[in-house]
Amino acid sequence: MTFGEKLREARKEVCLSQEQLAEKMCVSRSAIAKWETDKGMPDINNLKVMSKLLNVSVDYLLDNEEKISFNEIKEA
């Protein structure tokens, strides 16, 4: 699941429209739409505010669920 999909799902879970979330975050509705369609990413401050408003963690929003093998990150 992409960041945008998670954002849209979490927003709907708390019954907020894009316009309502944008107003609470002091951003434009088009910014929310851009994020939900994965055409952009919010900055860290907006991520923190968003996670609080949507009752999800920043990790949840950013984790793309890809598993990394420890063998891939060990140096030879």
Backbone as XML, in Angstrom:
<?xml version="1.0"?>
<chain id="A" units="angstrom">
  <residue number="1" name="MET">
    <atom name="N" x="0.854" y="-1.181" z="0.000"/>
    <atom name="CA" x="0.000" y="0.000" z="0.000"/>
    <atom name="C" x="0.893" y="1.235" z="0.000"/>
  </residue>
  <residue number="2" name="THR">
    <atom name="N" x="0.597" y="2.171" z="-0.870"/>
    <atom name="CA" x="1.412" y="3.380" z="-0.974"/>
    <atom name="C" x="1.066" y="4.372" z="0.132"/>
  </residue>
  <residue number="3" name="PHE">
    <atom name="N" x="1.927" y="5.386" z="0.263"/>
    <atom name="CA" x="1.657" y="6.455" z="1.223"/>
    <atom name="C" x="0.294" y="7.078" z="0.954"/>
  </residue>
  <residue number="4" name="GLY">
    <atom name="N" x="0.026" y="7.395" z="-0.308"/>
    <atom name="CA" x="-1.244" y="8.034" z="-0.676"/>
    <atom name="C" x="-2.453" y="7.186" z="-0.319"/>
  </residue>
  <residue number="5" name="GLU">
    <atom name="N" x="-2.361" y="5.897" z="-0.565"/>
    <atom name="CA" x="-3.466" y="4.989" z="-0.228"/>
    <atom name="C" x="-3.689" y="4.944" z="1.276"/>
  </residue>
  <residue number="6" name="LYS">
    <atom name="N" x="-2.594" y="4.898" z="2.038"/>
    <atom name="CA" x="-2.714" y="4.885" z="3.498"/>
    <atom name="C" x="-3.310" y="6.187" z="4.014"/>
  </residue>
  <residue number="7" name="LEU">
    <atom name="N" x="-2.864" y="7.294" z="3.427"/>
    <atom name="CA" x="-3.387" y="8.597" z="3.831"/>
    <atom name="C" x="-4.883" y="8.680" z="3.569"/>
  </residue>
  <residue number="8" name="ARG">
    <atom name="N" x="-5.312" y="8.308" z="2.380"/>
    <atom name="CA" x="-6.732" y="8.358" z="2.011"/>
    <atom name="C" x="-7.564" y="7.461" z="2.943"/>
  </residue>
  <residue number="9" name="GLU">
    <atom name="N" x="-7.072" y="6.251" z="3.194"/>
    <atom name="CA" x="-7.789" y="5.314" z="4.068"/>
    <atom name="C" x="-7.905" y="5.862" z="5.491"/>
  </residue>
  <residue number="10" name="ALA">
    <atom name="N" x="-6.809" y="6.389" z="6.018"/>
    <atom name="CA" x="-6.809" y="6.924" z="7.384"/>
    <atom name="C" x="-7.714" y="8.152" z="7.483"/>
  </residue>
  <residue number="11" name="ARG">
    <atom name="N" x="-7.706" y="8.986" z="6.460"/>
    <atom name="CA" x="-8.560" y="10.189" z="6.450"/>
    <atom name="C" x="-10.030" y="9.785" z="6.467"/>
  </residue>
  <residue number="12" name="LYS">
    <atom name="N" x="-10.379" y="8.812" z="5.672"/>
    <atom name="CA" x="-11.771" y="8.357" z="5.623"/>
    <atom name="C" x="-12.181" y="7.676" z="6.930"/>
  </residue>
  <residue number="13" name="GLU">
    <atom name="N" x="-11.232" y="7.008" z="7.561"/>
    <atom name="CA" x="-11.497" y="6.325" z="8.834"/>
    <atom name="C" x="-11.933" y="7.313" z="9.923"/>
  </residue>
  <residue number="14" name="VAL">
    <atom name="N" x="-11.379" y="8.520" z="9.882"/>
    <atom name="CA" x="-11.752" y="9.536" z="10.881"/>
    <atom name="C" x="-12.811" y="10.501" z="10.337"/>
  </residue>
  <residue number="15" name="CYS">
    <atom name="N" x="-13.403" y="10.126" z="9.206"/>
    <atom name="CA" x="-14.532" y="10.872" z="8.615"/>
    <atom name="C" x="-14.207" y="12.331" z="8.304"/>
  </residue>
  <residue number="16" name="LEU">
    <atom name="N" x="-13.045" y="12.549" z="7.686"/>
    <atom name="CA" x="-12.676" y="13.892" z="7.260"/>
    <atom name="C" x="-12.621" y="13.937" z="5.738"/>
  </residue>
  <residue number="17" name="SER">
    <atom name="N" x="-13.093" y="15.029" z="5.166"/>
    <atom name="CA" x="-12.932" y="15.252" z="3.736"/>
    <atom name="C" x="-11.521" y="15.794" z="3.503"/>
  </residue>
  <residue number="18" name="GLN">
    <atom name="N" x="-11.099" y="15.819" z="2.251"/>
    <atom name="CA" x="-9.812" y="16.428" z="1.945"/>
    <atom name="C" x="-9.797" y="17.882" z="2.402"/>
  </residue>
  <residue number="19" name="GLU">
    <atom name="N" x="-10.902" y="18.571" z="2.155"/>
    <atom name="CA" x="-11.008" y="19.984" z="2.537"/>
    <atom name="C" x="-10.875" y="20.161" z="4.057"/>
  </residue>
  <residue number="20" name="GLN">
    <atom name="N" x="-11.541" y="19.295" z="4.823"/>
    <atom name="CA" x="-11.485" y="19.400" z="6.289"/>
    <atom name="C" x="-10.076" y="19.124" z="6.812"/>
  </residue>
  <residue number="21" name="LEU">
    <atom name="N" x="-9.437" y="18.084" z="6.265"/>
    <atom name="CA" x="-8.073" y="17.775" z="6.698"/>
    <atom name="C" x="-7.135" y="18.920" z="6.334"/>
  </residue>
  <residue number="22" name="ALA">
    <atom name="N" x="-7.293" y="19.450" z="5.144"/>
    <atom name="CA" x="-6.456" y="20.567" z="4.708"/>
    <atom name="C" x="-6.608" y="21.761" z="5.642"/>
  </residue>
  <residue number="23" name="GLU">
    <atom name="N" x="-7.842" y="22.068" z="6.016"/>
    <atom name="CA" x="-8.091" y="23.190" z="6.908"/>
    <atom name="C" x="-7.425" y="22.972" z="8.262"/>
  </residue>
  <residue number="24" name="LYS">
    <atom name="N" x="-7.531" y="21.771" z="8.802"/>
    <atom name="CA" x="-6.930" y="21.473" z="10.109"/>
    <atom name="C" x="-5.400" y="21.524" z="10.050"/>
  </residue>
  <residue number="25" name="MET">
    <atom name="N" x="-4.845" y="21.214" z="8.875"/>
    <atom name="CA" x="-3.389" y="21.194" z="8.722"/>
    <atom name="C" x="-2.833" y="22.520" z="8.209"/>
  </residue>
  <residue number="26" name="CYS">
    <atom name="N" x="-3.713" y="23.468" z="7.864"/>
    <atom name="CA" x="-3.308" y="24.758" z="7.304"/>
    <atom name="C" x="-2.541" y="24.584" z="5.985"/>
  </residue>
  <residue number="27" name="VAL">
    <atom name="N" x="-3.070" y="23.691" z="5.142"/>
    <atom name="CA" x="-2.547" y="23.496" z="3.791"/>
    <atom name="C" x="-3.726" y="23.561" z="2.827"/>
  </residue>
  <residue number="28" name="SER">
    <atom name="N" x="-3.454" y="23.528" z="1.543"/>
    <atom name="CA" x="-4.540" y="23.569" z="0.560"/>
    <atom name="C" x="-5.130" y="22.174" z="0.341"/>
  </residue>
  <residue number="29" name="ARG">
    <atom name="N" x="-6.377" y="22.149" z="-0.135"/>
    <atom name="CA" x="-7.004" y="20.876" z="-0.459"/>
    <atom name="C" x="-6.228" y="20.180" z="-1.571"/>
  </residue>
  <residue number="30" name="SER">
    <atom name="N" x="-5.691" y="20.969" z="-2.491"/>
    <atom name="CA" x="-4.918" y="20.376" z="-3.589"/>
    <atom name="C" x="-3.639" y="19.693" z="-3.080"/>
  </residue>
  <residue number="31" name="ALA">
    <atom name="N" x="-3.088" y="20.169" z="-1.977"/>
    <atom name="CA" x="-1.921" y="19.506" z="-1.385"/>
    <atom name="C" x="-2.313" y="18.117" z="-0.892"/>
  </residue>
  <residue number="32" name="ILE">
    <atom name="N" x="-3.459" y="18.026" z="-0.222"/>
    <atom name="CA" x="-3.948" y="16.722" z="0.249"/>
    <atom name="C" x="-4.184" y="15.800" z="-0.945"/>
  </residue>
  <residue number="33" name="ALA">
    <atom name="N" x="-4.825" y="16.309" z="-1.984"/>
    <atom name="CA" x="-5.090" y="15.512" z="-3.188"/>
    <atom name="C" x="-3.786" y="15.037" z="-3.820"/>
  </residue>
  <residue number="34" name="LYS">
    <atom name="N" x="-2.789" y="15.905" z="-3.866"/>
    <atom name="CA" x="-1.489" y="15.552" z="-4.438"/>
    <atom name="C" x="-0.840" y="14.432" z="-3.635"/>
  </residue>
  <residue number="35" name="TRP">
    <atom name="N" x="-0.903" y="14.540" z="-2.310"/>
    <atom name="CA" x="-0.322" y="13.500" z="-1.460"/>
    <atom name="C" x="-1.064" y="12.181" z="-1.617"/>
  </residue>
  <residue number="36" name="GLU">
    <atom name="N" x="-2.387" y="12.240" z="-1.700"/>
    <atom name="CA" x="-3.185" y="11.014" z="-1.809"/>
    <atom name="C" x="-3.002" y="10.309" z="-3.151"/>
  </residue>
  <residue number="37" name="THR">
    <atom name="N" x="-2.551" y="11.035" z="-4.158"/>
    <atom name="CA" x="-2.309" y="10.422" z="-5.467"/>
    <atom name="C" x="-0.821" y="10.142" z="-5.687"/>
  </residue>
  <residue number="38" name="ASP">
    <atom name="N" x="-0.043" y="10.228" z="-4.615"/>
    <atom name="CA" x="1.395" y="9.940" z="-4.642"/>
    <atom name="C" x="2.156" y="10.805" z="-5.645"/>
  </residue>
  <residue number="39" name="LYS">
    <atom name="N" x="1.691" y="12.036" z="-5.817"/>
    <atom name="CA" x="2.381" y="12.973" z="-6.699"/>
    <atom name="C" x="3.248" y="13.942" z="-5.911"/>
  </residue>
  <residue number="40" name="GLY">
    <atom name="N" x="3.329" y="13.724" z="-4.626"/>
    <atom name="CA" x="4.141" y="14.555" z="-3.749"/>
    <atom name="C" x="4.106" y="13.980" z="-2.353"/>
  </residue>
  <residue number="41" name="MET">
    <atom name="N" x="4.986" y="14.483" z="-1.502"/>
    <atom name="CA" x="5.054" y="14.044" z="-0.112"/>
    <atom name="C" x="5.065" y="15.259" z="0.798"/>
  </residue>
  <residue number="42" name="PRO">
    <atom name="N" x="4.370" y="15.156" z="1.925"/>
    <atom name="CA" x="4.410" y="16.266" z="2.889"/>
    <atom name="C" x="5.771" y="16.331" z="3.570"/>
  </residue>
  <residue number="43" name="ASP">
    <atom name="N" x="6.107" y="17.508" z="4.088"/>
    <atom name="CA" x="7.355" y="17.616" z="4.842"/>
    <atom name="C" x="7.164" y="16.987" z="6.218"/>
  </residue>
  <residue number="44" name="ILE">
    <atom name="N" x="8.225" y="16.885" z="6.964"/>
    <atom name="CA" x="8.189" y="16.169" z="8.245"/>
    <atom name="C" x="7.232" y="16.816" z="9.233"/>
  </residue>
  <residue number="45" name="ASN">
    <atom name="N" x="7.149" y="18.143" z="9.244"/>
    <atom name="CA" x="6.227" y="18.802" z="10.171"/>
    <atom name="C" x="4.778" y="18.461" z="9.827"/>
  </residue>
  <residue number="46" name="ASN">
    <atom name="N" x="4.457" y="18.465" z="8.526"/>
    <atom name="CA" x="3.104" y="18.094" z="8.119"/>
    <atom name="C" x="2.818" y="16.622" z="8.399"/>
  </residue>
  <residue number="47" name="LEU">
    <atom name="N" x="3.831" y="15.772" z="8.260"/>
    <atom name="CA" x="3.646" y="14.354" z="8.583"/>
    <atom name="C" x="3.294" y="14.169" z="10.062"/>
  </residue>
  <residue number="48" name="LYS">
    <atom name="N" x="3.975" y="14.914" z="10.929"/>
    <atom name="CA" x="3.716" y="14.799" z="12.363"/>
    <atom name="C" x="2.300" y="15.261" z="12.698"/>
  </residue>
  <residue number="49" name="VAL">
    <atom name="N" x="1.886" y="16.393" z="12.127"/>
    <atom name="CA" x="0.532" y="16.902" z="12.370"/>
    <atom name="C" x="-0.501" y="15.921" z="11.823"/>
  </residue>
  <residue number="50" name="MET">
    <atom name="N" x="-0.271" y="15.448" z="10.615"/>
    <atom name="CA" x="-1.174" y="14.510" z="9.957"/>
    <atom name="C" x="-1.352" y="13.234" z="10.778"/>
  </residue>
  <residue number="51" name="SER">
    <atom name="N" x="-0.260" y="12.700" z="11.281"/>
    <atom name="CA" x="-0.355" y="11.449" z="12.040"/>
    <atom name="C" x="-1.194" y="11.634" z="13.306"/>
  </residue>
  <residue number="52" name="LYS">
    <atom name="N" x="-1.076" y="12.789" z="13.944"/>
    <atom name="CA" x="-1.880" y="13.059" z="15.139"/>
    <atom name="C" x="-3.356" y="13.218" z="14.788"/>
  </residue>
  <residue number="53" name="LEU">
    <atom name="N" x="-3.638" y="13.948" z="13.718"/>
    <atom name="CA" x="-5.034" y="14.162" z="13.319"/>
    <atom name="C" x="-5.713" y="12.872" z="12.877"/>
  </residue>
  <residue number="54" name="LEU">
    <atom name="N" x="-4.945" y="11.970" z="12.274"/>
    <atom name="CA" x="-5.513" y="10.738" z="11.731"/>
    <atom name="C" x="-5.362" y="9.538" z="12.666"/>
  </residue>
  <residue number="55" name="ASN">
    <atom name="N" x="-4.743" y="9.776" z="13.826"/>
    <atom name="CA" x="-4.553" y="8.704" z="14.818"/>
    <atom name="C" x="-3.777" y="7.517" z="14.264"/>
  </residue>
  <residue number="56" name="VAL">
    <atom name="N" x="-2.728" y="7.811" z="13.499"/>
    <atom name="CA" x="-1.826" y="6.779" z="13.003"/>
    <atom name="C" x="-0.401" y="7.267" z="13.224"/>
  </residue>
  <residue number="57" name="SER">
    <atom name="N" x="0.544" y="6.352" z="13.174"/>
    <atom name="CA" x="1.940" y="6.754" z="13.362"/>
    <atom name="C" x="2.546" y="7.206" z="12.040"/>
  </residue>
  <residue number="58" name="VAL">
    <atom name="N" x="3.587" y="8.005" z="12.149"/>
    <atom name="CA" x="4.338" y="8.410" z="10.965"/>
    <atom name="C" x="4.932" y="7.161" z="10.304"/>
  </residue>
  <residue number="59" name="ASP">
    <atom name="N" x="5.402" y="6.229" z="11.125"/>
    <atom name="CA" x="5.950" y="4.973" z="10.587"/>
    <atom name="C" x="4.921" y="4.244" z="9.737"/>
  </residue>
  <residue number="60" name="TYR">
    <atom name="N" x="3.688" y="4.178" z="10.208"/>
    <atom name="CA" x="2.637" y="3.513" z="9.440"/>
    <atom name="C" x="2.472" y="4.180" z="8.079"/>
  </residue>
  <residue number="61" name="LEU">
    <atom name="N" x="2.434" y="5.498" z="8.056"/>
    <atom name="CA" x="2.235" y="6.215" z="6.798"/>
    <atom name="C" x="3.398" y="6.021" z="5.827"/>
  </residue>
  <residue number="62" name="LEU">
    <atom name="N" x="4.613" y="5.970" z="6.351"/>
    <atom name="CA" x="5.788" y="5.915" z="5.485"/>
    <atom name="C" x="6.247" y="4.511" z="5.128"/>
  </residue>
  <residue number="63" name="ASP">
    <atom name="N" x="5.908" y="3.526" z="5.937"/>
    <atom name="CA" x="6.370" y="2.161" z="5.693"/>
    <atom name="C" x="5.652" y="1.580" z="4.481"/>
  </residue>
  <residue number="64" name="ASN">
    <atom name="N" x="6.428" y="1.204" z="3.465"/>
    <atom name="CA" x="5.808" y="0.630" z="2.276"/>
    <atom name="C" x="5.720" y="-0.888" z="2.343"/>
  </residue>
  <residue number="65" name="GLU">
    <atom name="N" x="5.949" y="-1.430" z="3.520"/>
    <atom name="CA" x="5.785" y="-2.853" z="3.814"/>
    <atom name="C" x="6.754" y="-3.755" z="3.075"/>
  </residue>
  <residue number="66" name="GLU">
    <atom name="N" x="7.812" y="-3.199" z="2.522"/>
    <atom name="CA" x="8.815" y="-4.045" z="1.893"/>
    <atom name="C" x="9.757" y="-4.555" z="2.975"/>
  </residue>
  <residue number="67" name="LYS">
    <atom name="N" x="9.977" y="-5.837" z="2.974"/>
    <atom name="CA" x="10.869" y="-6.448" z="3.951"/>
    <atom name="C" x="12.290" y="-6.415" z="3.408"/>
  </residue>
  <residue number="68" name="ILE">
    <atom name="N" x="13.227" y="-6.014" z="4.245"/>
    <atom name="CA" x="14.625" y="-5.988" z="3.859"/>
    <atom name="C" x="15.333" y="-7.116" z="4.597"/>
  </residue>
  <residue number="69" name="SER">
    <atom name="N" x="15.998" y="-7.943" z="3.850"/>
    <atom name="CA" x="16.756" y="-9.036" z="4.440"/>
    <atom name="C" x="18.004" y="-8.456" z="5.106"/>
  </residue>
  <residue number="70" name="PHE">
    <atom name="N" x="18.349" y="-8.977" z="6.278"/>
    <atom name="CA" x="19.529" y="-8.493" z="6.960"/>
    <atom name="C" x="20.789" y="-8.780" z="6.139"/>
  </residue>
  <residue number="71" name="ASN">
    <atom name="N" x="20.754" y="-9.815" z="5.313"/>
    <atom name="CA" x="21.887" y="-10.118" z="4.452"/>
    <atom name="C" x="22.123" y="-9.004" z="3.444"/>
  </residue>
  <residue number="72" name="GLU">
    <atom name="N" x="21.081" y="-8.296" z="3.065"/>
    <atom name="CA" x="21.205" y="-7.214" z="2.087"/>
    <atom name="C" x="21.883" y="-5.987" z="2.685"/>
  </residue>
  <residue number="73" name="ILE">
    <atom name="N" x="21.786" y="-5.792" z="3.980"/>
    <atom name="CA" x="22.351" y="-4.581" z="4.575"/>
    <atom name="C" x="23.703" y="-4.812" z="5.251"/>
  </residue>
  <residue number="74" name="LYS">
    <atom name="N" x="24.121" y="-6.073" z="5.357"/>
    <atom name="CA" x="25.442" y="-6.362" z="5.924"/>
    <atom name="C" x="26.505" y="-6.079" z="4.891"/>
  </residue>
  <residue number="75" name="GLU">
    <atom name="N" x="27.598" y="-5.528" z="5.376"/>
    <atom name="CA" x="28.727" y="-5.293" z="4.475"/>
    <atom name="C" x="29.508" y="-6.582" z="4.293"/>
  </residue>
  <residue number="76" name="ALA">
    <atom name="N" x="30.079" y="-6.741" z="3.132"/>
    <atom name="CA" x="30.841" y="-7.948" z="2.841"/>
    <atom name="C" x="32.123" y="-7.992" z="3.648"/>
  </residue>
</chain>
